[in-house]
Amino acid sequence: MSVLKLFDLKGKVAVVTGGSRGLGLQMAEALGEAGAWVAISARKAHELDAAAQHLKAMGIEVLTHACDLADPAAAKPLVDQVIGAWGRIDILVNNAGTTWGAPAEDHPLEAWKKVIDLNLTAMFVLSQLVGKTVMIPQGSGKIINIASIAGYSGTDPHFMPTIAYNTSKAGVINFTKSLACEWARYGVHVNGIAPGVFPSRMSKGMIDRAEQYILDHTPLRRMGSDQDLKGATLLLASAASDFMTGVTIPVDGGFAAL
């Protein structure tokens, strides 16, 4: 197989949660540009409609599904719609997430639950459903879990006072390892990406507060761009990563290495 063929996703079906904007939309672009049919989910239908128009203008076949994956019951209608439309799911990108900033001593329990429910529990519920319904029976699949550099270590509270978010992303990294070990025998690959700081609606407050700190602690001296997740996403979604499972790749300009 040629090197370029290793990255070809023609005939594949991908699901990207939180795919209407930001990192999720960037990853949906990458998968679609490589030939996959892409289903995107998010809470807000109007944002999904705008994203779908954008992807279709790029020549990408796209399906949308509005839902809140923090509700465990939301996973099945999403999976049913994709299977009903396209008959299979080859790639699942678990990207939907949220955060909450507060000192640990004042962090509301309700906010803790909100972060854990979406960032970690929803990832388990959707992965379990897609695995059991589609990937295990078909004997193949690529699951990509979106973690964060905040999952590798504690963070300076002046930079990220986000203990629930950090804890959830550390959980994502170990969830990725554990699921990879369990499902390797079924031909299902489970890997992750740990983004550094990318400008987005969710990160805006943090960047406004600590932009210079972020740049000073990033060896490449910049933040992520609207292209910087595409390569890692395509690698982990394609045959190019067929001997990789259980790993989480930092895409962070060197932040985690410093």
SULVENGI-V506263 format. One line per field, one symbol per residue. phi: phi as a letter, one per 20 degrees, with the letter a starting at -180 (. if undefined). burial: + if it has 24 or more other C-alpha atoms within 12 Angstrom, else -. A space follows every 10 residues. Layout:
phi = ???
burial = ???
This chain:
phi = .fgffgefdg nedcdcelee alfffgffgf fffeofecdd cafdffffff fffffffene fcccbeadff egffffgfff ffffecnacd ccdedgabbb daggfdffff fgfgfffefc fffffffgff ffecfffema rcdcdeeaff eeafcgffeb ecfffgffff ffffgffffg ffdgfendec cccdfeedga ffegfffgec gfgfffddgf lbefdedfef ffffgfedff dfdcbndcef cbmngfee
burial = ------+++- -+++++++++ ++++++++++ ++++++++++ +++----++- ++--+----+ ++++++++++ ---+++-++- +++--+-+++ ++++++++++ +--------- -+++++++++ ++++++++++ +-++++---+ ++++++++++ ++--+---++ ++++++++++ +++++++-++ --++--++++ +++++++++- --+--++--- +-+++-++-- -+++---+++ ++++++++++ +--+++++++ ++++++--
